[in-house]
């Protein structure tokens, strides 16, 4: 498999804007996932996006504290 060397400045300018934003987001996530602190940040972000409770974990936590 060939190593990806990236795009030059002009190739980036020709990208579809949505594709550029997706690649920028993915690169940021990859950069954060390299460190323990970054992984914690990503885990916290994922947790804050959740809109439905994890009922099984809540029950488990309440049993331990109760």
GUMI-336575 format. One record per residue: x, y, z of N, C-alpha, C, O, CB in turn. Coordinates in pm, whole numbers, plus 50000, padded with zeros to 5 digits. Glycine has a CB too. Layout:
# residues N
XYZXYZXYZXYZXYZ;...
//
This chain:
# residues 66
500844988250000500005000050000500895012550000501845013450079499044999950123;500605021949914501395034149904501075043450020499945043950068501125041249770;502085050850065501905060250174501235072950120501595077950014503255063650242;500255077850194499555090050154500395102050190500805103450305498155090850221;500675110650094501535122250118500745135150136501345145550163502505123850005;499435134750121498635146650141498385154250012498845150349904499295155750240;497665164950025497335173349911498175186049915498515190950023495835176849909;498495191349798499175204149796498125215349809496925212849809500015205849665;498605227449821497725238849846496645240349738495495243249770498545251649854;496995238349614496045240049504494995228849504493825231249475496775240349370;495425216649536494475205449541493455207449654492285204049638495225192049562;493915212949766492975215849876491955226249831490775225149864493745220950002;492395236149756491485246449706490435241149611489365247049598492265257149637;490715230049545489765224149451488785214449517487855209749452490505217149342;488995211449644488105202049713486705207649730486515219849740488685198449850;485745198749732484395202549772484465207049918485145200749999483375190549752;483775217649952483875223350086483465213450195484115212550299483015235850097;482405205950171481935196250270482995185250289483255181150402480575189950225;483595180650180484655170550191485835175950271486405168950353485115166050051;486185188550245487275194850321486955194950470487815191650551487535209150271;485735198750507485365199250648485395185350712485805183850827483965205250663;484975175250638485005161550689486445157250714486755151750820484315151750590;487315159850620488725155950636489385163650750490195158150824489505158350505;489035176450765489605184450874489155178951008489955178051102489185199250860;487875175351019487335169451142488045156351174488465153951287485805167151130;488185147751073488835134851093490305136551136490785129251222488765126450964;490995146051078492385148551115492485153351259493405149451332493025158951020;491545161651301491535166751439491285155451537491945154551641490465177751455;490345146651505490055135151592491275126051600491625121251708488825127251539;491915123551487493105115051486494215121151571494895114051645493605112851343;494405134251562495425140951641495135139651790496035136951869495525155751601;493875141551829493505140451970493655126252023494015124352139492085145151990;493385116451939493405102551986494825097452012494975086252061492725093651884;495825105151983497225100952004497665102252150498615095652191498145109151917;496975110552228497385112552367496255108052460495085107652421497755127252394;496635104852581495645100552680494675111952712493475109852725496345095752809;495205124052723494365135752751493375138252636492215141452659495245148152774;493855136652513492995138352396491915127752390490775130652353493825138052270;492265115352425491275104552428490195107352531489015104652507491955091252457;490595112652647489605116152750488665127052698487455126552719490325120752881;489245136952629488445147752572487425142152472486255146052473489345158052505;487875133152384486965127252286485865119052353484715119552312487745118552188;486235111452458485225103752532484195112952595483005110052592485905095152640;484665124052653483735133752714482815139952609481625141852633484505144752786;483375143052493482545148752385481465138852341480315142652323483425152552264;481855126252325480885115952285479785114852391478595114252359481585102152264;480195114652518479235113152627478245124852629477045122852651479965112152763;478725136852606477845148652611476885149352492475875156252499478685161352615;477205142152382476305141952266475135132352283474155133252210477085138152142;475235123252378474215113052394472905119252444472915127552535474685102152491;471815115252384470515121052419469615111352494468595115352549469815125852294;469985098552496469205088752571470075082852681471255080252659468645077652477;469505080652797470305075452908470645060652888469895053152826469555077253040;471775056652942472175042652945471585036753073472215036953178473765040852940;470385031653062469625027353179470335016153256470275015853379468245022653137;470985007053187471674996053255472805001353343472964996853456472234985953152;473565010853292474655016553372474115024853488474695024953597475575025153285;473015031853466472415039453575471945030153687472185032953805471235047853523;471295019253652470845009653753472025003953830471985002753953470034998253689;473085000453758474274994953822474875004953920475235001454032475314990953717;474965017353878475545027853964474675030154086475195031654197475695041153886;473355030454069472475032854182472505021154281472385023254401471045035254134;472665009054233472774997454323474044998254407474024995054526472764984454242;475155002454345476415003354419476345014354525476865012754636477575006154322;475705025554492475625036854586474515034754689474585040454798475395049954511;473515026854656472355025054744472565014854845471675012154926471165021554667;
//
